Amino acid sequence: MRGCERGAGRRADGGFVTAETAVALPVLVMFAMALVWGLLVVAAQIQCVDAARTGARAAARQDPAEAVVEVTRAAAPDGAEVTVGREAEQVRVVVVARPPVLSGLPFEVREEAVASVERTVEAAP
C-alpha cells in the first residue's frame, strides 16, 4: 500500500515544478534586464565624465568654442547636450545625456568639469 501512496503523491507534485518555473523565470529575466540597464547607465555616466573633462581641457587651452563643443560631443554619449561657459579665470563644461534603452524614463546622467584658463605665451616680434 505504501508504494501506491508514494506514486500518487509524486504525480500530484509534478505540476508544481512547472508552476514555480513559470513564476520564477519572468522574475529572473526582469532582474537580468535591470542589471544590464544599470550597467548601461554606469557606462553613460563614465562617458559623460570623460567628455566633460576633455571639453574642459580644450576650453582651458582657449580653443574656439565650436571646437570645444565638437571635441566634447565626440567623447559624449549619442544625443548628449553640451554646455560650455566661462567665469573669470575658469571654464565650465556640462554634459547631460539620457541613458540608452528605456530612454522614455525621465532619467538623465549629468557631469560637470571645471578647469582654470591657461595663460598663453606671446611670440616675440
Backbone atoms as SQL, in Angstrom:
CREATE TABLE atoms (id INTEGER PRIMARY KEY, chain TEXT, resi INTEGER, resn TEXT, atom TEXT, x REAL, y REAL, z REAL);
INSERT INTO atoms VALUES
  (1, 'A', 1, 'MET', 'N', 0.804, -1.195, 0.000),
  (2, 'A', 1, 'MET', 'CA', 0.000, 0.000, 0.000),
  (3, 'A', 1, 'MET', 'C', 0.854, 1.269, 0.000),
  (4, 'A', 2, 'ARG', 'N', 1.927, 1.183, 0.751),
  (5, 'A', 2, 'ARG', 'CA', 2.774, 2.373, 0.810),
  (6, 'A', 2, 'ARG', 'C', 3.315, 2.742, -0.562),
  (7, 'A', 3, 'GLY', 'N', 3.657, 1.780, -1.358),
  (8, 'A', 3, 'GLY', 'CA', 4.166, 2.046, -2.689),
  (9, 'A', 3, 'GLY', 'C', 3.143, 2.786, -3.544),
  (10, 'A', 4, 'CYS', 'N', 1.888, 2.457, -3.375),
  (11, 'A', 4, 'CYS', 'CA', 0.840, 3.129, -4.152),
  (12, 'A', 4, 'CYS', 'C', 0.690, 4.582, -3.716),
  (13, 'A', 5, 'GLU', 'N', 0.821, 4.838, -2.411),
  (14, 'A', 5, 'GLU', 'CA', 0.678, 6.207, -1.902),
  (15, 'A', 5, 'GLU', 'C', 1.816, 7.097, -2.411),
  (16, 'A', 6, 'ARG', 'N', 3.007, 6.544, -2.439),
  (17, 'A', 6, 'ARG', 'CA', 4.144, 7.335, -2.916),
  (18, 'A', 6, 'ARG', 'C', 3.975, 7.715, -4.387),
  (19, 'A', 7, 'GLY', 'N', 3.565, 6.772, -5.181),
  (20, 'A', 7, 'GLY', 'CA', 3.375, 7.033, -6.606),
  (21, 'A', 7, 'GLY', 'C', 2.304, 8.090, -6.852),
  (22, 'A', 8, 'ALA', 'N', 1.235, 8.055, -6.090),
  (23, 'A', 8, 'ALA', 'CA', 0.166, 9.032, -6.254),
  (24, 'A', 8, 'ALA', 'C', 0.651, 10.419, -5.836),
  (25, 'A', 9, 'GLY', 'N', 1.468, 10.491, -4.785),
  (26, 'A', 9, 'GLY', 'CA', 1.996, 11.771, -4.305),
  (27, 'A', 9, 'GLY', 'C', 2.946, 12.396, -5.309),
  (28, 'A', 10, 'ARG', 'N', 3.709, 11.579, -5.990),
  (29, 'A', 10, 'ARG', 'CA', 4.655, 12.094, -6.973),
  (30, 'A', 10, 'ARG', 'C', 3.924, 12.686, -8.179),
  (31, 'A', 11, 'ARG', 'N', 2.891, 12.042, -8.607),
  (32, 'A', 11, 'ARG', 'CA', 2.148, 12.553, -9.749),
  (33, 'A', 11, 'ARG', 'C', 1.482, 13.878, -9.417),
  (34, 'A', 12, 'ALA', 'N', 1.011, 14.069, -8.219),
  (35, 'A', 12, 'ALA', 'CA', 0.333, 15.302, -7.821),
  (36, 'A', 12, 'ALA', 'C', 1.340, 16.459, -7.716),
  (37, 'A', 13, 'ASP', 'N', 2.593, 16.190, -7.359),
  (38, 'A', 13, 'ASP', 'CA', 3.610, 17.239, -7.218),
  (39, 'A', 13, 'ASP', 'C', 4.255, 17.604, -8.544),
  (40, 'A', 14, 'GLY', 'N', 4.051, 16.863, -9.563),
  (41, 'A', 14, 'GLY', 'CA', 4.707, 17.095, -10.846),
  (42, 'A', 14, 'GLY', 'C', 4.383, 18.453, -11.450),
  (43, 'A', 15, 'GLY', 'N', 3.207, 18.983, -11.287),
  (44, 'A', 15, 'GLY', 'CA', 2.816, 20.265, -11.861),
  (45, 'A', 15, 'GLY', 'C', 3.365, 21.463, -11.102),
  (46, 'A', 16, 'PHE', 'N', 3.774, 21.267, -9.855),
  (47, 'A', 16, 'PHE', 'CA', 4.286, 22.387, -9.066),
  (48, 'A', 16, 'PHE', 'C', 5.602, 22.918, -9.630),
  (49, 'A', 17, 'VAL', 'N', 6.429, 22.058, -10.145),
  (50, 'A', 17, 'VAL', 'CA', 7.702, 22.496, -10.713),
  (51, 'A', 17, 'VAL', 'C', 7.444, 23.398, -11.915),
  (52, 'A', 18, 'THR', 'N', 6.507, 23.032, -12.746),
  (53, 'A', 18, 'THR', 'CA', 6.166, 23.848, -13.905),
  (54, 'A', 18, 'THR', 'C', 5.601, 25.195, -13.465),
  (55, 'A', 19, 'ALA', 'N', 4.746, 25.216, -12.479),
  (56, 'A', 19, 'ALA', 'CA', 4.152, 26.465, -11.994),
  (57, 'A', 19, 'ALA', 'C', 5.209, 27.361, -11.354),
  (58, 'A', 20, 'GLU', 'N', 6.091, 26.785, -10.578),
  (59, 'A', 20, 'GLU', 'CA', 7.156, 27.573, -9.941),
  (60, 'A', 20, 'GLU', 'C', 8.089, 28.168, -10.996),
  (61, 'A', 21, 'THR', 'N', 8.406, 27.396, -12.023),
  (62, 'A', 21, 'THR', 'CA', 9.264, 27.886, -13.103),
  (63, 'A', 21, 'THR', 'C', 8.555, 29.001, -13.865),
  (64, 'A', 22, 'ALA', 'N', 7.268, 28.863, -14.101),
  (65, 'A', 22, 'ALA', 'CA', 6.506, 29.878, -14.827),
  (66, 'A', 22, 'ALA', 'C', 6.467, 31.200, -14.052),
  (67, 'A', 23, 'VAL', 'N', 6.544, 31.149, -12.745),
  (68, 'A', 23, 'VAL', 'CA', 6.547, 32.361, -11.930),
  (69, 'A', 23, 'VAL', 'C', 7.967, 32.903, -11.786),
  (70, 'A', 24, 'ALA', 'N', 8.921, 32.039, -11.572),
  (71, 'A', 24, 'ALA', 'CA', 10.293, 32.482, -11.283),
  (72, 'A', 24, 'ALA', 'C', 11.039, 32.944, -12.532),
  (73, 'A', 25, 'LEU', 'N', 10.791, 32.357, -13.671),
  (74, 'A', 25, 'LEU', 'CA', 11.539, 32.698, -14.879),
  (75, 'A', 25, 'LEU', 'C', 11.341, 34.163, -15.308),
  (76, 'A', 26, 'PRO', 'N', 10.122, 34.694, -15.359),
  (77, 'A', 26, 'PRO', 'CA', 9.976, 36.116, -15.708),
  (78, 'A', 26, 'PRO', 'C', 10.651, 37.050, -14.692),
  (79, 'A', 27, 'VAL', 'N', 10.636, 36.683, -13.443),
  (80, 'A', 27, 'VAL', 'CA', 11.300, 37.498, -12.417),
  (81, 'A', 27, 'VAL', 'C', 12.808, 37.515, -12.661),
  (82, 'A', 28, 'LEU', 'N', 13.377, 36.375, -12.985),
  (83, 'A', 28, 'LEU', 'CA', 14.812, 36.320, -13.271),
  (84, 'A', 28, 'LEU', 'C', 15.173, 37.100, -14.531),
  (85, 'A', 29, 'VAL', 'N', 14.324, 37.040, -15.545),
  (86, 'A', 29, 'VAL', 'CA', 14.573, 37.793, -16.773),
  (87, 'A', 29, 'VAL', 'C', 14.513, 39.291, -16.487),
  (88, 'A', 30, 'MET', 'N', 13.536, 39.739, -15.730),
  (89, 'A', 30, 'MET', 'CA', 13.429, 41.164, -15.385),
  (90, 'A', 30, 'MET', 'C', 14.625, 41.613, -14.547),
  (91, 'A', 31, 'PHE', 'N', 15.079, 40.776, -13.648),
  (92, 'A', 31, 'PHE', 'CA', 16.252, 41.100, -12.828),
  (93, 'A', 31, 'PHE', 'C', 17.494, 41.230, -13.707),
  (94, 'A', 32, 'ALA', 'N', 17.664, 40.322, -14.655),
  (95, 'A', 32, 'ALA', 'CA', 18.807, 40.396, -15.568),
  (96, 'A', 32, 'ALA', 'C', 18.733, 41.648, -16.429),
  (97, 'A', 33, 'MET', 'N', 17.547, 42.006, -16.896),
  (98, 'A', 33, 'MET', 'CA', 17.391, 43.229, -17.691),
  (99, 'A', 33, 'MET', 'C', 17.705, 44.470, -16.871),
  (100, 'A', 34, 'ALA', 'N', 17.304, 44.485, -15.612),
  (101, 'A', 34, 'ALA', 'CA', 17.605, 45.617, -14.732),
  (102, 'A', 34, 'ALA', 'C', 19.115, 45.741, -14.518),
  (103, 'A', 35, 'LEU', 'N', 19.799, 44.632, -14.376),
  (104, 'A', 35, 'LEU', 'CA', 21.255, 44.667, -14.213),
  (105, 'A', 35, 'LEU', 'C', 21.936, 45.212, -15.466),
  (106, 'A', 36, 'VAL', 'N', 21.490, 44.774, -16.635),
  (107, 'A', 36, 'VAL', 'CA', 22.074, 45.256, -17.892),
  (108, 'A', 36, 'VAL', 'C', 21.812, 46.750, -18.047),
  (109, 'A', 37, 'TRP', 'N', 20.592, 47.205, -17.752),
  (110, 'A', 37, 'TRP', 'CA', 20.275, 48.621, -17.848),
  (111, 'A', 37, 'TRP', 'C', 21.132, 49.427, -16.874),
  (112, 'A', 38, 'GLY', 'N', 21.327, 48.914, -15.667),
  (113, 'A', 38, 'GLY', 'CA', 22.190, 49.593, -14.696),
  (114, 'A', 38, 'GLY', 'C', 23.616, 49.726, -15.206),
  (115, 'A', 39, 'LEU', 'N', 24.124, 48.691, -15.849),
  (116, 'A', 39, 'LEU', 'CA', 25.475, 48.769, -16.417),
  (117, 'A', 39, 'LEU', 'C', 25.541, 49.786, -17.553),
  (118, 'A', 40, 'LEU', 'N', 24.494, 49.879, -18.358),
  (119, 'A', 40, 'LEU', 'CA', 24.462, 50.874, -19.432),
  (120, 'A', 40, 'LEU', 'C', 24.425, 52.295, -18.872),
  (121, 'A', 41, 'VAL', 'N', 23.719, 52.493, -17.773),
  (122, 'A', 41, 'VAL', 'CA', 23.675, 53.810, -17.130),
  (123, 'A', 41, 'VAL', 'C', 25.048, 54.175, -16.595),
  (124, 'A', 42, 'VAL', 'N', 25.719, 53.228, -15.966),
  (125, 'A', 42, 'VAL', 'CA', 27.070, 53.480, -15.445),
  (126, 'A', 42, 'VAL', 'C', 28.034, 53.785, -16.595),
  (127, 'A', 43, 'ALA', 'N', 27.920, 53.076, -17.687),
  (128, 'A', 43, 'ALA', 'CA', 28.779, 53.340, -18.850),
  (129, 'A', 43, 'ALA', 'C', 28.515, 54.734, -19.415),
  (130, 'A', 44, 'ALA', 'N', 27.243, 55.156, -19.469),
  (131, 'A', 44, 'ALA', 'CA', 26.915, 56.501, -19.947),
  (132, 'A', 44, 'ALA', 'C', 27.465, 57.558, -19.001),
  (133, 'A', 45, 'GLN', 'N', 27.425, 57.287, -17.701),
  (134, 'A', 45, 'GLN', 'CA', 27.978, 58.228, -16.717),
  (135, 'A', 45, 'GLN', 'C', 29.480, 58.380, -16.909),
  (136, 'A', 46, 'ILE', 'N', 30.166, 57.287, -17.136),
  (137, 'A', 46, 'ILE', 'CA', 31.620, 57.337, -17.342),
  (138, 'A', 46, 'ILE', 'C', 31.944, 58.095, -18.624),
  (139, 'A', 47, 'GLN', 'N', 31.151, 57.890, -19.676),
  (140, 'A', 47, 'GLN', 'CA', 31.359, 58.636, -20.922),
  (141, 'A', 47, 'GLN', 'C', 31.147, 60.129, -20.702),
  (142, 'A', 48, 'CYS', 'N', 30.151, 60.496, -19.886),
  (143, 'A', 48, 'CYS', 'CA', 29.899, 61.912, -19.597),
  (144, 'A', 48, 'CYS', 'C', 31.061, 62.516, -18.814),
  (145, 'A', 49, 'VAL', 'N', 31.616, 61.772, -17.872),
  (146, 'A', 49, 'VAL', 'CA', 32.775, 62.254, -17.106),
  (147, 'A', 49, 'VAL', 'C', 33.946, 62.513, -18.043),
  (148, 'A', 50, 'ASP', 'N', 34.238, 61.545, -18.898),
  (149, 'A', 50, 'ASP', 'CA', 35.354, 61.695, -19.842),
  (150, 'A', 50, 'ASP', 'C', 35.127, 62.864, -20.795),
  (151, 'A', 51, 'ALA', 'N', 33.895, 63.004, -21.294),
  (152, 'A', 51, 'ALA', 'CA', 33.598, 64.079, -22.234),
  (153, 'A', 51, 'ALA', 'C', 33.730, 65.445, -21.573),
  (154, 'A', 52, 'ALA', 'N', 33.219, 65.578, -20.349),
  (155, 'A', 52, 'ALA', 'CA', 33.310, 66.861, -19.651),
  (156, 'A', 52, 'ALA', 'C', 34.763, 67.229, -19.380),
  (157, 'A', 53, 'ARG', 'N', 35.559, 66.269, -18.973),
  (158, 'A', 53, 'ARG', 'CA', 36.975, 66.544, -18.714),
  (159, 'A', 53, 'ARG', 'C', 37.718, 66.916, -19.991),
  (160, 'A', 54, 'THR', 'N', 37.415, 66.215, -21.080),
  (161, 'A', 54, 'THR', 'CA', 38.052, 66.519, -22.364),
  (162, 'A', 54, 'THR', 'C', 37.684, 67.924, -22.816),
  (163, 'A', 55, 'GLY', 'N', 36.410, 68.270, -22.693),
  (164, 'A', 55, 'GLY', 'CA', 35.965, 69.608, -23.074),
  (165, 'A', 55, 'GLY', 'C', 36.573, 70.691, -22.209),
  (166, 'A', 56, 'ALA', 'N', 36.686, 70.433, -20.909),
  (167, 'A', 56, 'ALA', 'CA', 37.275, 71.423, -20.002),
  (168, 'A', 56, 'ALA', 'C', 38.755, 71.656, -20.327),
  (169, 'A', 57, 'ARG', 'N', 39.475, 70.586, -20.666),
  (170, 'A', 57, 'ARG', 'CA', 40.889, 70.755, -21.047),
  (171, 'A', 57, 'ARG', 'C', 41.012, 71.581, -22.320),
  (172, 'A', 58, 'ALA', 'N', 40.145, 71.301, -23.294),
  (173, 'A', 58, 'ALA', 'CA', 40.187, 72.054, -24.558),
  (174, 'A', 58, 'ALA', 'C', 39.819, 73.516, -24.325),
  (175, 'A', 59, 'ALA', 'N', 38.828, 73.774, -23.501),
  (176, 'A', 59, 'ALA', 'CA', 38.429, 75.153, -23.218),
  (177, 'A', 59, 'ALA', 'C', 39.502, 75.879, -22.415),
  (178, 'A', 60, 'ALA', 'N', 40.194, 75.177, -21.522),
  (179, 'A', 60, 'ALA', 'CA', 41.263, 75.796, -20.732),
  (180, 'A', 60, 'ALA', 'C', 42.433, 76.195, -21.619),
  (181, 'A', 61, 'ARG', 'N', 42.647, 75.470, -22.716),
  (182, 'A', 61, 'ARG', 'CA', 43.704, 75.829, -23.671),
  (183, 'A', 61, 'ARG', 'C', 43.290, 76.992, -24.555),
  (184, 'A', 62, 'GLN', 'N', 42.075, 77.465, -24.339),
  (185, 'A', 62, 'GLN', 'CA', 41.487, 78.567, -25.091),
  (186, 'A', 62, 'GLN', 'C', 41.249, 78.209, -26.551),
  (187, 'A', 63, 'ASP', 'N', 40.843, 76.976, -26.785),
  (188, 'A', 63, 'ASP', 'CA', 40.416, 76.579, -28.121),
  (189, 'A', 63, 'ASP', 'C', 39.113, 77.310, -28.449),
  (190, 'A', 64, 'PRO', 'N', 38.765, 77.462, -29.719),
  (191, 'A', 64, 'PRO', 'CA', 37.489, 78.099, -30.070),
  (192, 'A', 64, 'PRO', 'C', 36.306, 77.316, -29.499),
  (193, 'A', 65, 'ALA', 'N', 35.234, 78.028, -29.189),
  (194, 'A', 65, 'ALA', 'CA', 34.066, 77.400, -28.558),
  (195, 'A', 65, 'ALA', 'C', 33.495, 76.271, -29.408),
  (196, 'A', 66, 'GLU', 'N', 33.469, 76.439, -30.734),
  (197, 'A', 66, 'GLU', 'CA', 32.931, 75.395, -31.616),
  (198, 'A', 66, 'GLU', 'C', 33.785, 74.130, -31.535),
  (199, 'A', 67, 'ALA', 'N', 35.083, 74.307, -31.444),
  (200, 'A', 67, 'ALA', 'CA', 35.988, 73.157, -31.352),
  (201, 'A', 67, 'ALA', 'C', 35.812, 72.438, -30.012),
  (202, 'A', 68, 'VAL', 'N', 35.598, 73.206, -28.952),
  (203, 'A', 68, 'VAL', 'CA', 35.387, 72.603, -27.628),
  (204, 'A', 68, 'VAL', 'C', 34.121, 71.761, -27.641),
  (205, 'A', 69, 'VAL', 'N', 33.049, 72.304, -28.197),
  (206, 'A', 69, 'VAL', 'CA', 31.783, 71.561, -28.249),
  (207, 'A', 69, 'VAL', 'C', 31.929, 70.318, -29.124),
  (208, 'A', 70, 'GLU', 'N', 32.630, 70.433, -30.232),
  (209, 'A', 70, 'GLU', 'CA', 32.826, 69.294, -31.134),
  (210, 'A', 70, 'GLU', 'C', 33.619, 68.176, -30.457),
  (211, 'A', 71, 'VAL', 'N', 34.689, 68.531, -29.768),
  (212, 'A', 71, 'VAL', 'CA', 35.507, 67.531, -29.069),
  (213, 'A', 71, 'VAL', 'C', 34.708, 66.873, -27.946),
  (214, 'A', 72, 'THR', 'N', 33.928, 67.673, -27.247),
  (215, 'A', 72, 'THR', 'CA', 33.130, 67.140, -26.142),
  (216, 'A', 72, 'THR', 'C', 32.052, 66.199, -26.654),
  (217, 'A', 73, 'ARG', 'N', 31.360, 66.574, -27.724),
  (218, 'A', 73, 'ARG', 'CA', 30.308, 65.711, -28.285),
  (219, 'A', 73, 'ARG', 'C', 30.877, 64.411, -28.834),
  (220, 'A', 74, 'ALA', 'N', 32.099, 64.464, -29.338),
  (221, 'A', 74, 'ALA', 'CA', 32.720, 63.242, -29.853),
  (222, 'A', 74, 'ALA', 'C', 32.956, 62.224, -28.745),
  (223, 'A', 75, 'ALA', 'N', 33.245, 62.702, -27.539),
  (224, 'A', 75, 'ALA', 'CA', 33.513, 61.797, -26.419),
  (225, 'A', 75, 'ALA', 'C', 32.254, 61.453, -25.625),
  (226, 'A', 76, 'ALA', 'N', 31.181, 62.227, -25.810),
  (227, 'A', 76, 'ALA', 'CA', 29.952, 62.042, -25.029),
  (228, 'A', 76, 'ALA', 'C', 29.066, 60.973, -25.664),
  (229, 'A', 77, 'PRO', 'N', 28.093, 60.449, -24.895),
  (230, 'A', 77, 'PRO', 'CA', 27.128, 59.516, -25.478),
  (231, 'A', 77, 'PRO', 'C', 26.306, 60.202, -26.571),
  (232, 'A', 78, 'ASP', 'N', 25.722, 59.421, -27.458),
  (233, 'A', 78, 'ASP', 'CA', 24.917, 59.972, -28.550),
  (234, 'A', 78, 'ASP', 'C', 23.756, 60.802, -27.998),
  (235, 'A', 79, 'GLY', 'N', 23.536, 61.961, -28.599),
  (236, 'A', 79, 'GLY', 'CA', 22.417, 62.811, -28.209),
  (237, 'A', 79, 'GLY', 'C', 22.651, 63.627, -26.952),
  (238, 'A', 80, 'ALA', 'N', 23.871, 63.713, -26.477),
  (239, 'A', 80, 'ALA', 'CA', 24.162, 64.456, -25.250),
  (240, 'A', 80, 'ALA', 'C', 24.108, 65.957, -25.499),
  (241, 'A', 81, 'GLU', 'N', 23.696, 66.686, -24.485),
  (242, 'A', 81, 'GLU', 'CA', 23.689, 68.145, -24.545),
  (243, 'A', 81, 'GLU', 'C', 24.976, 68.651, -23.905),
  (244, 'A', 82, 'VAL', 'N', 25.648, 69.565, -24.584),
  (245, 'A', 82, 'VAL', 'CA', 26.923, 70.100, -24.092),
  (246, 'A', 82, 'VAL', 'C', 26.771, 71.597, -23.872),
  (247, 'A', 83, 'THR', 'N', 27.189, 72.069, -22.703),
  (248, 'A', 83, 'THR', 'CA', 27.159, 73.490, -22.384),
  (249, 'A', 83, 'THR', 'C', 28.555, 73.904, -21.954),
  (250, 'A', 84, 'VAL', 'N', 29.070, 74.972, -22.569),
  (251, 'A', 84, 'VAL', 'CA', 30.397, 75.492, -22.233),
  (252, 'A', 84, 'VAL', 'C', 30.223, 76.915, -21.739),
  (253, 'A', 85, 'GLY', 'N', 30.816, 77.212, -20.580),
  (254, 'A', 85, 'GLY', 'CA', 30.728, 78.557, -20.024),
  (255, 'A', 85, 'GLY', 'C', 32.065, 79.010, -19.472),
  (256, 'A', 86, 'ARG', 'N', 32.257, 80.317, -19.446),
  (257, 'A', 86, 'ARG', 'CA', 33.480, 80.893, -18.877),
  (258, 'A', 86, 'ARG', 'C', 33.086, 81.810, -17.733),
  (259, 'A', 87, 'GLU', 'N', 33.812, 81.712, -16.651),
  (260, 'A', 87, 'GLU', 'CA', 33.595, 82.548, -15.477),
  (261, 'A', 87, 'GLU', 'C', 34.957, 83.045, -15.006),
  (262, 'A', 88, 'ALA', 'N', 35.274, 84.268, -15.294),
  (263, 'A', 88, 'ALA', 'CA', 36.549, 84.885, -14.919),
  (264, 'A', 88, 'ALA', 'C', 37.711, 84.024, -15.414),
  (265, 'A', 89, 'GLU', 'N', 38.404, 83.362, -14.526),
  (266, 'A', 89, 'GLU', 'CA', 39.583, 82.567, -14.878),
  (267, 'A', 89, 'GLU', 'C', 39.301, 81.072, -14.942),
  (268, 'A', 90, 'GLN', 'N', 38.027, 80.698, -15.037),
  (269, 'A', 90, 'GLN', 'CA', 37.667, 79.285, -15.083),
  (270, 'A', 90, 'GLN', 'C', 36.726, 79.006, -16.250),
  (271, 'A', 91, 'VAL', 'N', 36.794, 77.798, -16.739),
  (272, 'A', 91, 'VAL', 'CA', 35.840, 77.318, -17.747),
  (273, 'A', 91, 'VAL', 'C', 35.051, 76.167, -17.150),
  (274, 'A', 92, 'ARG', 'N', 33.800, 76.076, -17.554),
  (275, 'A', 92, 'ARG', 'CA', 32.915, 75.031, -17.026),
  (276, 'A', 92, 'ARG', 'C', 32.255, 74.334, -18.207),
  (277, 'A', 93, 'VAL', 'N', 32.346, 73.015, -18.226),
  (278, 'A', 93, 'VAL', 'CA', 31.716, 72.215, -19.282),
  (279, 'A', 93, 'VAL', 'C', 30.736, 71.258, -18.607),
  (280, 'A', 94, 'VAL', 'N', 29.492, 71.287, -19.083),
  (281, 'A', 94, 'VAL', 'CA', 28.441, 70.427, -18.536),
  (282, 'A', 94, 'VAL', 'C', 27.946, 69.516, -19.657),
  (283, 'A', 95, 'VAL', 'N', 27.865, 68.224, -19.364),
  (284, 'A', 95, 'VAL', 'CA', 27.371, 67.229, -20.319),
  (285, 'A', 95, 'VAL', 'C', 26.171, 66.540, -19.686),
  (286, 'A', 96, 'VAL', 'N', 25.046, 66.558, -20.398),
  (287, 'A', 96, 'VAL', 'CA', 23.816, 65.913, -19.934),
  (288, 'A', 96, 'VAL', 'C', 23.363, 64.946, -21.017),
  (289, 'A', 97, 'ALA', 'N', 23.108, 63.694, -20.621),
  (290, 'A', 97, 'ALA', 'CA', 22.699, 62.672, -21.587),
  (291, 'A', 97, 'ALA', 'C', 21.631, 61.778, -20.978),
  (292, 'A', 98, 'ARG', 'N', 20.827, 61.218, -21.845),
  (293, 'A', 98, 'ARG', 'CA', 19.848, 60.213, -21.418),
  (294, 'A', 98, 'ARG', 'C', 20.458, 58.841, -21.642),
  (295, 'A', 99, 'PRO', 'N', 20.331, 57.957, -20.652),
  (296, 'A', 99, 'PRO', 'CA', 20.894, 56.611, -20.817),
  (297, 'A', 99, 'PRO', 'C', 20.188, 55.846, -21.932),
  (298, 'A', 100, 'PRO', 'N', 20.909, 54.957, -22.610),
  (299, 'A', 100, 'PRO', 'CA', 20.281, 54.158, -23.664),
  (300, 'A', 100, 'PRO', 'C', 19.306, 53.143, -23.087),
  (301, 'A', 101, 'VAL', 'N', 18.422, 52.653, -23.888),
  (302, 'A', 101, 'VAL', 'CA', 17.412, 51.653, -23.515),
  (303, 'A', 101, 'VAL', 'C', 16.493, 52.254, -22.445),
  (304, 'A', 102, 'LEU', 'N', 15.252, 52.166, -22.653),
  (305, 'A', 102, 'LEU', 'CA', 14.240, 52.767, -21.777),
  (306, 'A', 102, 'LEU', 'C', 14.442, 54.270, -21.681),
  (307, 'A', 103, 'SER', 'N', 14.746, 54.904, -22.794),
  (308, 'A', 103, 'SER', 'CA', 15.006, 56.339, -22.798),
  (309, 'A', 103, 'SER', 'C', 13.737, 57.144, -22.517),
  (310, 'A', 104, 'GLY', 'N', 12.590, 56.510, -22.496),
  (311, 'A', 104, 'GLY', 'CA', 11.351, 57.205, -22.180),
  (312, 'A', 104, 'GLY', 'C', 11.242, 57.593, -20.713),
  (313, 'A', 105, 'LEU', 'N', 12.076, 57.014, -19.882),
  (314, 'A', 105, 'LEU', 'CA', 12.042, 57.350, -18.457),
  (315, 'A', 105, 'LEU', 'C', 12.614, 58.742, -18.233),
  (316, 'A', 106, 'PRO', 'N', 12.074, 59.490, -17.290),
  (317, 'A', 106, 'PRO', 'CA', 12.603, 60.830, -17.009),
  (318, 'A', 106, 'PRO', 'C', 13.878, 60.739, -16.166),
  (319, 'A', 107, 'PHE', 'N', 14.915, 60.229, -16.759),
  (320, 'A', 107, 'PHE', 'CA', 16.171, 59.975, -16.055),
  (321, 'A', 107, 'PHE', 'C', 17.300, 60.441, -16.947),
  (322, 'A', 108, 'GLU', 'N', 18.220, 61.209, -16.392),
  (323, 'A', 108, 'GLU', 'CA', 19.350, 61.649, -17.190),
  (324, 'A', 108, 'GLU', 'C', 20.626, 61.597, -16.362),
  (325, 'A', 109, 'VAL', 'N', 21.720, 61.489, -17.080),
  (326, 'A', 109, 'VAL', 'CA', 23.043, 61.437, -16.478),
  (327, 'A', 109, 'VAL', 'C', 23.687, 62.798, -16.725),
  (328, 'A', 110, 'ARG', 'N', 24.292, 63.374, -15.698),
  (329, 'A', 110, 'ARG', 'CA', 24.860, 64.718, -15.808),
  (330, 'A', 110, 'ARG', 'C', 26.240, 64.738, -15.186),
  (331, 'A', 111, 'GLU', 'N', 27.158, 65.395, -15.869),
  (332, 'A', 111, 'GLU', 'CA', 28.520, 65.555, -15.329),
  (333, 'A', 111, 'GLU', 'C', 29.017, 66.945, -15.669),
  (334, 'A', 112, 'GLU', 'N', 29.822, 67.482, -14.779),
  (335, 'A', 112, 'GLU', 'CA', 30.349, 68.830, -14.926),
  (336, 'A', 112, 'GLU', 'C', 31.840, 68.818, -14.618),
  (337, 'A', 113, 'ALA', 'N', 32.611, 69.566, -15.417),
  (338, 'A', 113, 'ALA', 'CA', 34.052, 69.680, -15.188),
  (339, 'A', 113, 'ALA', 'C', 34.430, 71.156, -15.236),
  (340, 'A', 114, 'VAL', 'N', 35.332, 71.544, -14.337),
  (341, 'A', 114, 'VAL', 'CA', 35.805, 72.931, -14.254),
  (342, 'A', 114, 'VAL', 'C', 37.323, 72.908, -14.351),
  (343, 'A', 115, 'ALA', 'N', 37.870, 73.865, -15.122),
  (344, 'A', 115, 'ALA', 'CA', 39.326, 73.960, -15.256),
  (345, 'A', 115, 'ALA', 'C', 39.726, 75.429, -15.266),
  (346, 'A', 116, 'SER', 'N', 40.936, 75.693, -14.824),
  (347, 'A', 116, 'SER', 'CA', 41.477, 77.057, -14.864),
  (348, 'A', 116, 'SER', 'C', 41.968, 77.361, -16.265),
  (349, 'A', 117, 'VAL', 'N', 41.745, 78.581, -16.705),
  (350, 'A', 117, 'VAL', 'CA', 42.172, 79.000, -18.027),
  (351, 'A', 117, 'VAL', 'C', 43.698, 79.104, -18.034),
  (352, 'A', 118, 'GLU', 'N', 44.302, 78.521, -19.053),
  (353, 'A', 118, 'GLU', 'CA', 45.761, 78.572, -19.182),
  (354, 'A', 118, 'GLU', 'C', 46.180, 79.880, -19.807),
  (355, 'A', 119, 'ARG', 'N', 47.307, 80.385, -19.382),
  (356, 'A', 119, 'ARG', 'CA', 47.848, 81.616, -19.945),
  (357, 'A', 119, 'ARG', 'C', 48.557, 81.271, -21.251),
  (358, 'A', 120, 'THR', 'N', 48.389, 82.120, -22.219),
  (359, 'A', 120, 'THR', 'CA', 49.090, 81.908, -23.481),
  (360, 'A', 120, 'THR', 'C', 50.372, 82.713, -23.494),
  (361, 'A', 121, 'VAL', 'N', 51.377, 82.176, -24.138),
  (362, 'A', 121, 'VAL', 'CA', 52.662, 82.837, -24.242),
  (363, 'A', 121, 'VAL', 'C', 52.681, 83.578, -25.572),
  (364, 'A', 122, 'GLU', 'N', 52.970, 84.859, -25.512),
  (365, 'A', 122, 'GLU', 'CA', 53.031, 85.665, -26.735),
  (366, 'A', 122, 'GLU', 'C', 54.364, 85.438, -27.423),
  (367, 'A', 123, 'ALA', 'N', 54.329, 85.332, -28.735),
  (368, 'A', 123, 'ALA', 'CA', 55.570, 85.139, -29.514),
  (369, 'A', 123, 'ALA', 'C', 56.297, 86.470, -29.623),
  (370, 'A', 124, 'ALA', 'N', 57.589, 86.424, -29.567),
  (371, 'A', 124, 'ALA', 'CA', 58.402, 87.637, -29.665),
  (372, 'A', 124, 'ALA', 'C', 58.374, 88.157, -31.107),
  (373, 'A', 125, 'PRO', 'N', 58.285, 89.513, -31.306),
  (374, 'A', 125, 'PRO', 'CA', 58.223, 90.040, -32.675),
  (375, 'A', 125, 'PRO', 'C', 59.524, 89.921, -33.419);
